[in-house]
Amino acid sequence: MTRPEVPVAATGLLRTFAEAGMIHVADFHLARRMAAYCGEHDEQVLLALALTVRELRLGSVCLDLAAAPELIVPSEADDGSAAEPIELPWPEPDAWAATVSASPAVAGPDAGPRPFRLVNDLLYLDRFFAEEQSLMAQLKHRSALPDLPSPGQLTSPPGMTPDPTQDAAVAAATRARTSVITGGPGSGKTTVVSRIIDTLTAQGPVTVALTAPTGKAAARLETAVRDRLQHPERTALTAGTLHRVIGVVPGRAEHTHDALNPLPLDVVIVDETSMVSITLMSWLLEAVADTTRLILIGDPNQLASVEAGAVLADISAAPDLVTSPGGPAVVQLGGSHRNLGDVAQLADSIRDGDAETCLALLEQSETCTLIPFTGVESLRDLPALATSLETAARQGLDAALAGDGAGAVRALEKHRLLCAHREGPFGTGHWQQAVRNHLAGRFPGYALEVGAYPGQPLIVTRNSDVVSNGDVAVIVKAGGQLLAAVDRGGHAELLNPLLLDATQELHAMTIHKSQGSQFEQVSVILPPAGSPLLTRELLYTAVTRAESEVWLYGSPEALRKAVETKARRASGLLRTAVPETLG
């Protein structure tokens, strides 16, 4: 593992933890500054505060003081190198909690505002405690209200095979003010959404917002739903990212729609809810009127938000967080109706934590394969990967030269190279350049050193007035000029590339960024077995991006470790809903 950067000012206990890679420079300085503001200098308290900042940075809402020595390990390096196990001088848990509780920087459950707050051995930055409490209060409030009027007859597409779990989901969503519908790839979530809208429109016109954390996911949902509606003329349908729908002000903790200015909608449907952070979810609940049906859809087995929180997973584990007077409001859909081959079986075995079945399937399957990879191999050593990349790039280039924006965008969905890390031999940085160089040697005029070129794949990295973070595009030659064909979920919009504002080439992508997308084939670079980033959720998310083929590049040890390791995110939502988890 690369040697961690140690804050110059760190001494004693804090220096020991920093040298072990447990505390980054930013964690240390933020915690120390807030502690100094309150007159706190005790090193055990400073350690707890710095670890709280660290846990927030890695996706947890809080630090579990009692379990910290068992649960917290050195964070992975960006280059994918493994963290080495190390013995650390952890404070005794009970004494540590008592010392932290007495700190002037830390408030108790009912005390006034301070930078940090300690509740039931969970240490929060106060802002995130407030967001968690607000979210919980909103969910309880909506759960206690009477059910909304629901049509007696559930609408189904002609010729649809009855599915009791889908019927239950439609019934809950049309009745409850808040409902949660979970299921894996191909379980029928899109069908359920269209059935919900059709059922509601039987009573009259309905205003609906289809939204998701990324523009790509929102566009895919809109396209799929519009094609299935039986009476589209009765639906005022809009689609966009959650940020856009609730009017989040870029760079500021502000949003246009809130309790004083709620969304003027009958229904808000959120897809890919597993990606929604606790901050964004609390803002959404503030923005939704009591009379609006809020329907949260997603797969709790996927990776959680890159920001703090795992709201969908918490609700799935504790369905009493979302209830309705008329019956259950959390519904899990049945089996997969899409990936019915080996891809589905592989995903199921990963979800169930069955490493032996995974390895056996990868040995026998023609569409799911594990290829040895140690981090030293190049594309020359991986002919199957090179062929997949070349085939997809050629299709995209041919379409781009023909001015076929839709065809170029479709080519992007043929194959996608996914990485867990950003840097090093297992990361997107390395593979972006490796793929670019390889393709430049195969196709004349492709991958120019400077400027745009036909067939160039792009991903948007910042929201603007015309595109959203996560949107994908391909540079095409049309009318004698280079234009960006932006994927709009089934069609392409041709724009001046300058309107995209901020983009990166898309020869490889992180697994996190792939959520909400689907590809015919995926190739996945697995990090080494010692990487803490290697989890069941990471592998499941990568595999479920594929419709027909999965090529995993790594070792059996890495795969086994991923399948057997559940991601850990601390929060108070689950503990409040299920008190026995307090221990």
VEXMIRO-819758 format. One record per residue (C-alpha): residue number from 1; residue in one letter; x, y, z. Coordinates in steps of 0.001 Angstrom, whole numbers. Layout:
<nodes>
<NUM; "A"; <X; Y; Z>>
...
</nodes>
This chain:
<nodes>
<1; "M"; <0; 0; 0>>
<2; "T"; <1225; 3487; -744>>
<3; "R"; <2439; 5366; 2303>>
<4; "P"; <-329; 7639; 3673>>
<5; "E"; <149; 11373; 3963>>
<6; "V"; <485; 12365; 7620>>
<7; "P"; <-509; 15829; 8903>>
<8; "V"; <2581; 17671; 10108>>
<9; "A"; <750; 18891; 13219>>
<10; "A"; <-472; 15412; 14223>>
<11; "T"; <1085; 14008; 17379>>
<12; "G"; <562; 11100; 19751>>
<13; "L"; <-2578; 9033; 19187>>
<14; "L"; <-3643; 11021; 16134>>
<15; "R"; <-279; 10601; 14460>>
<16; "T"; <-350; 6850; 15059>>
<17; "F"; <-3757; 6552; 13378>>
<18; "A"; <-2738; 8864; 10533>>
<19; "E"; <390; 6792; 9839>>
<20; "A"; <-1842; 3704; 9682>>
<21; "G"; <-3985; 5328; 6982>>
<22; "M"; <-6996; 5665; 9278>>
<23; "I"; <-7104; 9471; 9220>>
<24; "H"; <-6476; 11642; 6190>>
<25; "V"; <-5092; 15147; 6355>>
<26; "A"; <-8498; 16734; 5740>>
<27; "D"; <-10093; 14630; 8500>>
<28; "F"; <-7482; 15785; 10978>>
<29; "H"; <-7586; 19494; 10166>>
<30; "L"; <-11378; 19786; 10050>>
<31; "A"; <-11789; 17971; 13360>>
<32; "R"; <-8997; 19938; 15033>>
<33; "R"; <-10370; 23288; 13890>>
<34; "M"; <-13883; 22571; 15182>>
<35; "A"; <-12508; 21191; 18439>>
<36; "A"; <-10246; 24207; 18981>>
<37; "Y"; <-13216; 26518; 18448>>
<38; "C"; <-14850; 24824; 21461>>
<39; "G"; <-11665; 24712; 23562>>
<40; "E"; <-11218; 20933; 23196>>
<41; "H"; <-7678; 19491; 23071>>
<42; "D"; <-7998; 15964; 24514>>
<43; "E"; <-6408; 13533; 22025>>
<44; "Q"; <-9030; 10814; 22560>>
<45; "V"; <-11777; 13290; 21747>>
<46; "L"; <-9850; 14605; 18746>>
<47; "L"; <-9420; 11021; 17528>>
<48; "A"; <-13181; 10424; 17745>>
<49; "L"; <-13938; 13673; 15917>>
<50; "A"; <-11420; 12978; 13156>>
<51; "L"; <-12768; 9449; 12681>>
<52; "T"; <-16307; 10853; 12473>>
<53; "V"; <-15227; 13152; 9645>>
<54; "R"; <-13484; 10188; 8021>>
<55; "E"; <-16561; 7987; 8240>>
<56; "L"; <-18696; 10737; 6738>>
<57; "R"; <-16241; 11063; 3865>>
<58; "L"; <-16514; 7310; 3246>>
<59; "G"; <-20314; 7286; 3259>>
<60; "S"; <-21436; 6670; 6839>>
<61; "V"; <-23673; 9203; 8553>>
<62; "C"; <-21972; 8759; 11923>>
<63; "L"; <-19242; 6949; 13864>>
<64; "D"; <-20201; 3957; 15991>>
<65; "L"; <-17849; 4443; 18920>>
<66; "A"; <-18583; 1075; 20525>>
<67; "A"; <-17883; -911; 17349>>
<68; "A"; <-15140; 1241; 15846>>
<69; "P"; <-12181; -1036; 16701>>
<70; "E"; <-13849; -3998; 14965>>
<71; "L"; <-15419; -2222; 11998>>
<72; "I"; <-13017; 498; 10917>>
<73; "V"; <-10049; -513; 8789>>
<74; "P"; <-7536; 1562; 6869>>
<75; "S"; <-9240; 3051; 3820>>
<76; "E"; <-8196; 1905; 387>>
<77; "A"; <-5659; 3813; -1613>>
<78; "D"; <-6854; 5420; -4834>>
<79; "D"; <-4514; 3165; -6770>>
<80; "G"; <-6213; 9; -5548>>
<81; "S"; <-3345; -1203; -3386>>
<82; "A"; <-4364; -3226; -382>>
<83; "A"; <-4491; -2001; 3162>>
<84; "E"; <-2214; -3855; 5556>>
<85; "P"; <-3708; -5096; 8849>>
<86; "I"; <-2262; -3272; 11822>>
<87; "E"; <-2656; -3257; 15606>>
<88; "L"; <-3754; 143; 16881>>
<89; "P"; <-4041; 1597; 20413>>
<90; "W"; <-7822; 1983; 20442>>
<91; "P"; <-9240; 3639; 23574>>
<92; "E"; <-11387; 1447; 25835>>
<93; "P"; <-14930; 1893; 24405>>
<94; "D"; <-16860; 2812; 27557>>
<95; "A"; <-14230; 5233; 28833>>
<96; "W"; <-13854; 6667; 25334>>
<97; "A"; <-17588; 7312; 25050>>
<98; "A"; <-17621; 8978; 28466>>
<99; "T"; <-14711; 11255; 27554>>
<100; "V"; <-16332; 12213; 24242>>
<101; "S"; <-19686; 12813; 25917>>
<102; "A"; <-18110; 15301; 28352>>
<103; "S"; <-16440; 17321; 25588>>
<104; "P"; <-17556; 20925; 25008>>
<105; "A"; <-17479; 20144; 21265>>
<106; "V"; <-20082; 17395; 21629>>
<107; "A"; <-23780; 17781; 22412>>
<108; "G"; <-26017; 15087; 23843>>
<109; "P"; <-29362; 13965; 22403>>
<110; "D"; <-31298; 17014; 23622>>
<111; "A"; <-28587; 19653; 24070>>
<112; "G"; <-28205; 22819; 22061>>
<113; "P"; <-26165; 23056; 18867>>
<114; "R"; <-22497; 22125; 18943>>
<115; "P"; <-20268; 20911; 16097>>
<116; "F"; <-20789; 17255; 17054>>
<117; "R"; <-23549; 15225; 18698>>
<118; "L"; <-23404; 11884; 20570>>
<119; "V"; <-26536; 9702; 20711>>
<120; "N"; <-26474; 6047; 21817>>
<121; "D"; <-22723; 5748; 21105>>
<122; "L"; <-23244; 7204; 17618>>
<123; "L"; <-21152; 10326; 17048>>
<124; "Y"; <-22390; 12715; 14333>>
<125; "L"; <-21490; 16001; 12811>>
<126; "D"; <-24475; 17955; 14076>>
<127; "R"; <-25725; 18826; 10589>>
<128; "F"; <-26107; 15176; 9648>>
<129; "F"; <-27837; 14338; 12909>>
<130; "A"; <-30334; 17100; 12131>>
<131; "E"; <-30861; 15737; 8604>>
<132; "E"; <-31410; 12224; 9913>>
<133; "Q"; <-33911; 13450; 12502>>
<134; "S"; <-35718; 15569; 9900>>
<135; "L"; <-35942; 12626; 7505>>
<136; "M"; <-37240; 10333; 10218>>
<137; "A"; <-39832; 12874; 11366>>
<138; "Q"; <-41056; 13402; 7798>>
<139; "L"; <-41380; 9656; 7176>>
<140; "K"; <-43288; 9165; 10433>>
<141; "H"; <-45543; 12119; 9682>>
<142; "R"; <-46479; 10868; 6229>>
<143; "S"; <-46911; 7300; 7508>>
<144; "A"; <-49444; 8442; 10118>>
<145; "L"; <-51667; 10355; 7682>>
<146; "P"; <-54793; 8665; 6251>>
<147; "D"; <-54341; 6842; 2981>>
<148; "L"; <-55074; 8758; -208>>
<149; "P"; <-58078; 7739; -2335>>
<150; "S"; <-57137; 4687; -4340>>
<151; "P"; <-58842; 3216; -7399>>
<152; "G"; <-60540; -50; -6668>>
<153; "Q"; <-59318; -1657; -9905>>
<154; "L"; <-55601; -1983; -10641>>
<155; "T"; <-54691; -1365; -14276>>
<156; "S"; <-52525; -3934; -16087>>
<157; "P"; <-51098; -4000; -19634>>
<158; "P"; <-53042; -6238; -22035>>
<159; "G"; <-51867; -9836; -21903>>
<160; "M"; <-49709; -9328; -18815>>
<161; "T"; <-49056; -12435; -16722>>
<162; "P"; <-50357; -11833; -13178>>
<163; "D"; <-47617; -11153; -10622>>
<164; "P"; <-48746; -10868; -6966>>
<165; "T"; <-45708; -8807; -5925>>
<166; "Q"; <-46291; -6295; -8717>>
<167; "D"; <-49974; -6072; -7807>>
<168; "A"; <-49006; -5430; -4180>>
<169; "A"; <-46559; -2709; -5259>>
<170; "V"; <-49154; -930; -7409>>
<171; "A"; <-51745; -1143; -4624>>
<172; "A"; <-49328; 290; -2037>>
<173; "A"; <-48114; 3089; -4319>>
<174; "T"; <-51604; 4256; -5278>>
<175; "R"; <-52800; 4206; -1652>>
<176; "A"; <-49898; 5265; 572>>
<177; "R"; <-48425; 8754; 727>>
<178; "T"; <-44949; 7215; 784>>
<179; "S"; <-44158; 3799; -668>>
<180; "V"; <-40973; 1874; -1363>>
<181; "I"; <-40642; -688; -4160>>
<182; "T"; <-37469; -2770; -4305>>
<183; "G"; <-36211; -5382; -6716>>
<184; "G"; <-33244; -6482; -8750>>
<185; "P"; <-32618; -6019; -12475>>
<186; "G"; <-35555; -7076; -14600>>
<187; "S"; <-37909; -7606; -11668>>
<188; "G"; <-40495; -5387; -13323>>
<189; "K"; <-39905; -2009; -11691>>
<190; "T"; <-40548; -98; -14942>>
<191; "T"; <-43732; -2091; -15576>>
<192; "V"; <-44900; -1275; -12059>>
<193; "V"; <-44275; 2445; -12609>>
<194; "S"; <-46372; 2507; -15788>>
<195; "R"; <-49120; 497; -14056>>
<196; "I"; <-49155; 2954; -11138>>
<197; "I"; <-49609; 5904; -13483>>
<198; "D"; <-52269; 4125; -15556>>
<199; "T"; <-54168; 3159; -12421>>
<200; "L"; <-54148; 6728; -11103>>
<201; "T"; <-55135; 8267; -14449>>
<202; "A"; <-58278; 6134; -14407>>
<203; "Q"; <-59541; 8710; -11869>>
<204; "G"; <-58529; 11709; -13986>>
<205; "P"; <-55469; 13653; -15183>>
<206; "V"; <-52322; 13279; -13085>>
<207; "T"; <-49119; 15345; -12834>>
<208; "V"; <-46062; 13113; -12433>>
<209; "A"; <-42329; 13751; -12017>>
<210; "L"; <-40021; 10882; -12967>>
<211; "T"; <-36705; 11503; -11324>>
<212; "A"; <-33411; 9846; -10403>>
<213; "P"; <-30023; 10869; -9011>>
<214; "T"; <-28528; 11004; -12543>>
<215; "G"; <-29806; 12393; -15806>>
<216; "K"; <-29072; 9091; -17549>>
<217; "A"; <-31260; 7103; -15160>>
<218; "A"; <-34080; 9657; -15327>>
<219; "A"; <-34028; 9667; -19148>>
<220; "R"; <-34059; 5867; -19344>>
<221; "L"; <-37024; 5702; -16996>>
<222; "E"; <-38950; 8369; -18906>>
<223; "T"; <-38423; 6629; -22251>>
<224; "A"; <-39454; 3251; -20907>>
<225; "V"; <-42531; 4563; -19099>>
<226; "R"; <-43823; 6732; -21971>>
<227; "D"; <-43748; 3729; -24285>>
<228; "R"; <-45905; 1686; -21891>>
<229; "L"; <-48590; 4156; -20818>>
<230; "Q"; <-52079; 3202; -21993>>
<231; "H"; <-53440; 6760; -21743>>
<232; "P"; <-50494; 9177; -22056>>
<233; "E"; <-52859; 12054; -22814>>
<234; "R"; <-54049; 11929; -19188>>
<235; "T"; <-50545; 12336; -17755>>
<236; "A"; <-48556; 15549; -17453>>
<237; "L"; <-45160; 13874; -17308>>
<238; "T"; <-41844; 15557; -16552>>
<239; "A"; <-38447; 13972; -15986>>
<240; "G"; <-35103; 15112; -14603>>
<241; "T"; <-32536; 14649; -11889>>
<242; "L"; <-33567; 14967; -8269>>
<243; "H"; <-31436; 18074; -7996>>
<244; "R"; <-33253; 19658; -10913>>
<245; "V"; <-36743; 18639; -9756>>
<246; "I"; <-36412; 20082; -6257>>
<247; "G"; <-34376; 23050; -7476>>
<248; "V"; <-31058; 22511; -5716>>
<249; "V"; <-28878; 25606; -6054>>
<250; "P"; <-25441; 24486; -7365>>
<251; "G"; <-22702; 24778; -4773>>
<252; "R"; <-25115; 25764; -1994>>
<253; "A"; <-27193; 23898; 577>>
<254; "E"; <-30356; 25468; -781>>
<255; "H"; <-33300; 24225; -2809>>
<256; "T"; <-36231; 26027; -4385>>
<257; "H"; <-38902; 23584; -3240>>
<258; "D"; <-39385; 22979; 484>>
<259; "A"; <-42156; 22924; 3082>>
<260; "L"; <-43088; 26518; 2265>>
<261; "N"; <-42940; 25949; -1497>>
<262; "P"; <-43796; 22287; -2098>>
<263; "L"; <-43683; 20591; -5475>>
<264; "P"; <-46983; 21147; -7361>>
<265; "L"; <-47289; 17481; -8305>>
<266; "D"; <-49631; 14563; -7718>>
<267; "V"; <-46882; 11939; -7890>>
<268; "V"; <-43100; 11951; -7502>>
<269; "I"; <-41359; 8731; -8548>>
<270; "V"; <-37677; 8310; -7701>>
<271; "D"; <-35714; 5604; -9505>>
<272; "E"; <-32311; 4285; -8414>>
<273; "T"; <-33057; 5370; -4850>>
<274; "S"; <-30072; 3420; -3510>>
<275; "M"; <-27912; 6253; -4895>>
<276; "V"; <-29728; 8972; -2933>>
<277; "S"; <-27807; 10428; 15>>
<278; "I"; <-29394; 11259; 3339>>
<279; "T"; <-29005; 14978; 2580>>
<280; "L"; <-30805; 14768; -756>>
<281; "M"; <-33497; 12490; 687>>
<282; "S"; <-34189; 14886; 3550>>
<283; "W"; <-34491; 17757; 1055>>
<284; "L"; <-36865; 15689; -1066>>
<285; "L"; <-39127; 14927; 1887>>
<286; "E"; <-39232; 18635; 2721>>
<287; "A"; <-40254; 19420; -860>>
<288; "V"; <-43059; 16860; -1155>>
<289; "A"; <-46526; 18003; -76>>
<290; "D"; <-48677; 15788; 2130>>
<291; "T"; <-51062; 15337; -797>>
<292; "T"; <-48322; 14088; -3126>>
<293; "R"; <-47620; 10395; -3529>>
<294; "L"; <-43893; 9748; -3105>>
<295; "I"; <-42734; 6445; -4616>>
<296; "L"; <-39141; 5325; -3984>>
<297; "I"; <-37836; 2599; -6302>>
<298; "G"; <-34501; 834; -6308>>
<299; "D"; <-32319; -2129; -5456>>
<300; "P"; <-30946; -2014; -1889>>
<301; "N"; <-28257; -4548; -2813>>
<302; "Q"; <-26495; -2042; -5051>>
<303; "L"; <-23863; 461; -3978>>
<304; "A"; <-25165; 3283; -1840>>
<305; "S"; <-24679; 6969; -2549>>
<306; "V"; <-21150; 8301; -2980>>
<307; "E"; <-22205; 10778; -308>>
<308; "A"; <-23316; 9914; 3226>>
<309; "G"; <-26219; 7605; 3866>>
<310; "A"; <-27813; 4337; 2775>>
<311; "V"; <-31472; 5288; 3121>>
<312; "L"; <-32958; 2649; 822>>
<313; "A"; <-30978; -152; 2458>>
<314; "D"; <-32034; 1070; 5920>>
<315; "I"; <-35711; 1187; 4939>>
<316; "S"; <-35498; -2259; 3337>>
<317; "A"; <-33998; -3683; 6532>>
<318; "A"; <-36562; -1862; 8702>>
<319; "P"; <-39810; -1488; 6711>>
<320; "D"; <-41570; 75; 9715>>
<321; "L"; <-39788; 3290; 8763>>
<322; "V"; <-42331; 3638; 5934>>
<323; "T"; <-45845; 2466; 6738>>
<324; "S"; <-49436; 3204; 5827>>
<325; "P"; <-52721; 2847; 7750>>
<326; "G"; <-54061; 676; 4933>>
<327; "G"; <-51267; -1886; 4970>>
<328; "P"; <-47568; -2376; 4177>>
<329; "A"; <-45947; 375; 2134>>
<330; "V"; <-42620; -1390; 1437>>
<331; "V"; <-42886; -4078; -1250>>
<332; "Q"; <-40187; -6335; -2657>>
<333; "L"; <-40777; -7475; -6227>>
<334; "G"; <-40302; -11067; -7298>>
<335; "G"; <-37628; -12665; -9467>>
<336; "S"; <-35887; -11322; -12518>>
<337; "H"; <-37762; -11047; -15812>>
<338; "R"; <-34752; -9835; -17771>>
<339; "N"; <-31302; -11356; -17293>>
<340; "L"; <-32718; -14878; -17218>>
<341; "G"; <-29418; -16510; -18140>>
<342; "D"; <-26095; -16871; -16390>>
<343; "V"; <-25838; -13134; -15688>>
<344; "A"; <-28949; -13335; -13505>>
<345; "Q"; <-27686; -16449; -11741>>
<346; "L"; <-24333; -14809; -11080>>
<347; "A"; <-26023; -11688; -9691>>
<348; "D"; <-28274; -13794; -7459>>
<349; "S"; <-25366; -15773; -6023>>
<350; "I"; <-23455; -12547; -5320>>
<351; "R"; <-26510; -11018; -3628>>
<352; "D"; <-26890; -14168; -1486>>
<353; "G"; <-23197; -14159; -486>>
<354; "D"; <-22560; -17556; -2132>>
<355; "A"; <-18962; -17393; -3351>>
<356; "E"; <-18750; -21103; -4224>>
<357; "T"; <-21715; -20909; -6598>>
<358; "C"; <-20223; -17776; -8181>>
<359; "L"; <-16893; -19467; -8845>>
<360; "A"; <-18528; -22646; -10155>>
<361; "L"; <-20743; -20670; -12533>>
<362; "L"; <-17783; -18635; -13816>>
<363; "E"; <-15949; -21892; -14552>>
<364; "Q"; <-18796; -23313; -16637>>
<365; "S"; <-20527; -20337; -18237>>
<366; "E"; <-19972; -19082; -21783>>
<367; "T"; <-21305; -15608; -20987>>
<368; "C"; <-19818; -14991; -17519>>
<369; "T"; <-16074; -15466; -17161>>
<370; "L"; <-13301; -14802; -14632>>
<371; "I"; <-10000; -13969; -16335>>
<372; "P"; <-6762; -13823; -14296>>
<373; "F"; <-5529; -10277; -13738>>
<374; "T"; <-2866; -9127; -11288>>
<375; "G"; <-2454; -5489; -12277>>
<376; "V"; <633; -5944; -14452>>
<377; "E"; <-1150; -7105; -17595>>
<378; "S"; <-1701; -4754; -20537>>
<379; "L"; <-4348; -4859; -23242>>
<380; "R"; <-1955; -6984; -25308>>
<381; "D"; <-2273; -9645; -22617>>
<382; "L"; <-6089; -9433; -22566>>
<383; "P"; <-7267; -10174; -26124>>
<384; "A"; <-10925; -10661; -25188>>
<385; "L"; <-11057; -7202; -23615>>
<386; "A"; <-9254; -5633; -26576>>
<387; "T"; <-11720; -7221; -29001>>
<388; "S"; <-14753; -5971; -27041>>
<389; "L"; <-13338; -2446; -26898>>
<390; "E"; <-12471; -2415; -30602>>
<391; "T"; <-15876; -3737; -31685>>
<392; "A"; <-17832; -1128; -29702>>
<393; "A"; <-15476; 1694; -30757>>
<394; "R"; <-15754; 739; -34436>>
<395; "Q"; <-19557; 805; -34293>>
<396; "G"; <-19497; 4179; -32583>>
<397; "L"; <-16965; 5601; -35046>>
<398; "D"; <-18896; 4406; -38114>>
<399; "A"; <-22104; 5960; -36796>>
<400; "A"; <-20299; 9182; -35868>>
<401; "L"; <-18792; 9581; -39338>>
<402; "A"; <-22227; 8997; -40861>>
<403; "G"; <-23729; 11732; -38692>>
<404; "D"; <-25898; 9141; -36927>>
<405; "G"; <-26068; 10497; -33377>>
<406; "A"; <-28574; 7902; -32172>>
<407; "G"; <-26451; 5072; -33577>>
<408; "A"; <-23298; 6468; -31965>>
<409; "V"; <-25035; 6709; -28595>>
<410; "R"; <-26376; 3156; -28939>>
<411; "A"; <-22834; 1937; -29581>>
<412; "L"; <-21866; 3236; -26138>>
<413; "E"; <-24269; 693; -24649>>
<414; "K"; <-22668; -2268; -26391>>
<415; "H"; <-19762; -2578; -23956>>
<416; "R"; <-18444; -755; -20924>>
<417; "L"; <-15171; -1168; -19024>>
<418; "L"; <-15767; -708; -15285>>
<419; "C"; <-13211; -147; -12508>>
<420; "A"; <-13544; 45; -8750>>
<421; "H"; <-10689; 2517; -8320>>
<422; "R"; <-9673; 5781; -9922>>
<423; "E"; <-5887; 5446; -10063>>
<424; "G"; <-3220; 2770; -10398>>
<425; "P"; <-3281; -405; -12498>>
<426; "F"; <-6836; -1176; -11332>>
<427; "G"; <-8236; 2333; -11831>>
<428; "T"; <-10053; 4355; -14464>>
<429; "G"; <-7138; 6781; -14876>>
<430; "H"; <-4836; 4011; -16068>>
<431; "W"; <-7412; 2287; -18249>>
<432; "Q"; <-8721; 5466; -19846>>
<433; "Q"; <-5264; 6113; -21239>>
<434; "A"; <-4538; 2473; -22070>>
<435; "V"; <-7758; 2098; -24054>>
<436; "R"; <-7306; 5460; -25753>>
<437; "N"; <-3784; 4565; -26894>>
<438; "H"; <-4893; 1143; -28070>>
<439; "L"; <-7793; 2458; -30143>>
<440; "A"; <-5684; 5279; -31602>>
<441; "G"; <-3392; 2612; -33052>>
<442; "R"; <-6323; 751; -34596>>
<443; "F"; <-8429; 3537; -36112>>
<444; "P"; <-6838; 6424; -38096>>
<445; "G"; <-8071; 9814; -36886>>
<446; "Y"; <-9372; 8360; -33614>>
<447; "A"; <-8205; 9579; -30201>>
<448; "L"; <-6479; 12753; -31353>>
<449; "E"; <-3985; 14228; -28922>>
<450; "V"; <-5861; 17540; -28794>>
<451; "G"; <-9473; 18448; -29469>>
<452; "A"; <-12649; 16593; -30312>>
<453; "Y"; <-12779; 13766; -32848>>
<454; "P"; <-15561; 11657; -34403>>
<455; "G"; <-16489; 8764; -32145>>
<456; "Q"; <-15107; 10391; -28988>>
<457; "P"; <-17135; 9107; -26011>>
<458; "L"; <-17805; 11646; -23264>>
<459; "I"; <-19391; 11832; -19843>>
<460; "V"; <-20650; 15094; -18365>>
<461; "T"; <-19134; 15883; -14972>>
<462; "R"; <-21092; 18989; -13985>>
<463; "N"; <-24720; 20097; -14174>>
<464; "S"; <-25617; 22929; -16539>>
<465; "D"; <-28748; 24386; -18065>>
<466; "V"; <-28722; 21834; -20904>>
<467; "V"; <-27069; 18683; -19490>>
<468; "S"; <-26804; 16873; -16155>>
<469; "N"; <-23867; 15335; -14340>>
<470; "G"; <-23599; 11754; -15608>>
<471; "D"; <-25080; 12356; -19064>>
<472; "V"; <-23137; 10626; -21857>>
<473; "A"; <-22433; 11840; -25368>>
<474; "V"; <-20513; 10980; -28534>>
<475; "I"; <-18859; 13441; -30895>>
<476; "V"; <-20325; 13023; -34404>>
<477; "K"; <-19625; 14675; -37750>>
<478; "A"; <-22833; 16192; -39086>>
<479; "G"; <-23276; 18956; -41653>>
<480; "G"; <-19527; 19377; -41959>>
<481; "Q"; <-19017; 20138; -38262>>
<482; "L"; <-18395; 18254; -35047>>
<483; "L"; <-21400; 18052; -32728>>
<484; "A"; <-22079; 16262; -29460>>
<485; "A"; <-24817; 13629; -29663>>
<486; "V"; <-26222; 13577; -26124>>
<487; "D"; <-28084; 10492; -24993>>
<488; "R"; <-31675; 11431; -24145>>
<489; "G"; <-32909; 7919; -23374>>
<490; "G"; <-33795; 6387; -26726>>
<491; "H"; <-32795; 9307; -28933>>
<492; "A"; <-29884; 11697; -29315>>
<493; "E"; <-29852; 15468; -29169>>
<494; "L"; <-27161; 17188; -31247>>
<495; "L"; <-25515; 20069; -29405>>
<496; "N"; <-22521; 22331; -29781>>
<497; "P"; <-19809; 20581; -27695>>
<498; "L"; <-19121; 23870; -25907>>
<499; "L"; <-22569; 23607; -24278>>
<500; "L"; <-21499; 20486; -22399>>
<501; "D"; <-19331; 22670; -20151>>
<502; "A"; <-17350; 20018; -18264>>
<503; "T"; <-16685; 16530; -19672>>
<504; "Q"; <-14257; 13608; -19522>>
<505; "E"; <-13520; 10923; -22071>>
<506; "L"; <-15393; 7716; -21389>>
<507; "H"; <-13183; 4791; -22299>>
<508; "A"; <-13562; 3468; -18754>>
<509; "M"; <-15815; 4366; -15847>>
<510; "T"; <-16057; 3700; -12128>>
<511; "I"; <-18649; 1204; -10968>>
<512; "H"; <-20246; 3945; -8873>>
<513; "K"; <-20844; 6108; -11951>>
<514; "S"; <-22288; 3159; -13880>>
<515; "Q"; <-25348; 2943; -11628>>
<516; "G"; <-28519; 3700; -13499>>
<517; "S"; <-27001; 2472; -16775>>
<518; "Q"; <-27299; -787; -18697>>
<519; "F"; <-24935; -2333; -21262>>
<520; "E"; <-25021; -5452; -23373>>
<521; "Q"; <-21601; -6509; -22096>>
<522; "V"; <-19469; -5304; -19187>>
<523; "S"; <-15821; -5927; -18405>>
<524; "V"; <-14875; -5362; -14763>>
<525; "I"; <-11376; -4742; -13389>>
<526; "L"; <-11431; -6165; -9856>>
<527; "P"; <-9010; -4713; -7302>>
<528; "P"; <-6801; -7084; -5291>>
<529; "A"; <-8264; -9156; -2485>>
<530; "G"; <-6818; -6873; 186>>
<531; "S"; <-8646; -3760; -1006>>
<532; "P"; <-11326; -2570; 1441>>
<533; "L"; <-13263; -1226; -1542>>
<534; "L"; <-13968; -4780; -2677>>
<535; "T"; <-17476; -5533; -1379>>
<536; "R"; <-20545; -7549; -2296>>
<537; "E"; <-22430; -4401; -3242>>
<538; "L"; <-19644; -3254; -5556>>
<539; "L"; <-19519; -6575; -7409>>
<540; "Y"; <-23305; -6928; -7563>>
<541; "T"; <-23670; -3422; -8982>>
<542; "A"; <-21040; -4110; -11648>>
<543; "V"; <-22539; -7445; -12705>>
<544; "T"; <-26105; -6125; -12853>>
<545; "R"; <-25071; -3455; -15365>>
<546; "A"; <-24832; -6268; -17949>>
<547; "E"; <-27703; -7592; -20042>>
<548; "S"; <-25975; -10580; -21608>>
<549; "E"; <-22226; -10929; -20824>>
<550; "V"; <-19908; -10291; -17879>>
<551; "W"; <-16116; -10509; -18054>>
<552; "L"; <-14428; -10213; -14661>>
<553; "Y"; <-10677; -9502; -14578>>
<554; "G"; <-9121; -10455; -11257>>
<555; "S"; <-8360; -13400; -8997>>
<556; "P"; <-10611; -16020; -7389>>
<557; "E"; <-9444; -14655; -4037>>
<558; "A"; <-10609; -11149; -4943>>
<559; "L"; <-13981; -12419; -6104>>
<560; "R"; <-14443; -14526; -2978>>
<561; "K"; <-13557; -11583; -767>>
<562; "A"; <-16021; -9329; -2583>>
<563; "V"; <-18892; -11801; -2307>>
<564; "E"; <-18266; -12439; 1385>>
<565; "T"; <-17821; -8788; 2434>>
<566; "K"; <-20867; -6607; 3053>>
<567; "A"; <-20409; -2872; 2775>>
<568; "R"; <-20606; -1080; 6095>>
<569; "R"; <-22439; 2199; 6560>>
<570; "A"; <-23318; 3446; 10022>>
<571; "S"; <-26569; 5368; 10500>>
<572; "G"; <-29154; 5961; 13178>>
<573; "L"; <-32182; 5226; 10983>>
<574; "L"; <-31978; 1478; 11377>>
<575; "R"; <-31175; 1654; 15084>>
<576; "T"; <-34183; 3854; 15773>>
<577; "A"; <-36540; 1660; 13790>>
<578; "V"; <-35127; -1593; 15197>>
<579; "P"; <-34058; -823; 18797>>
<580; "E"; <-32493; -4245; 19378>>
<581; "T"; <-29673; -3223; 17015>>
<582; "L"; <-28466; -971; 19793>>
<583; "G"; <-27069; -4078; 21472>>
</nodes>
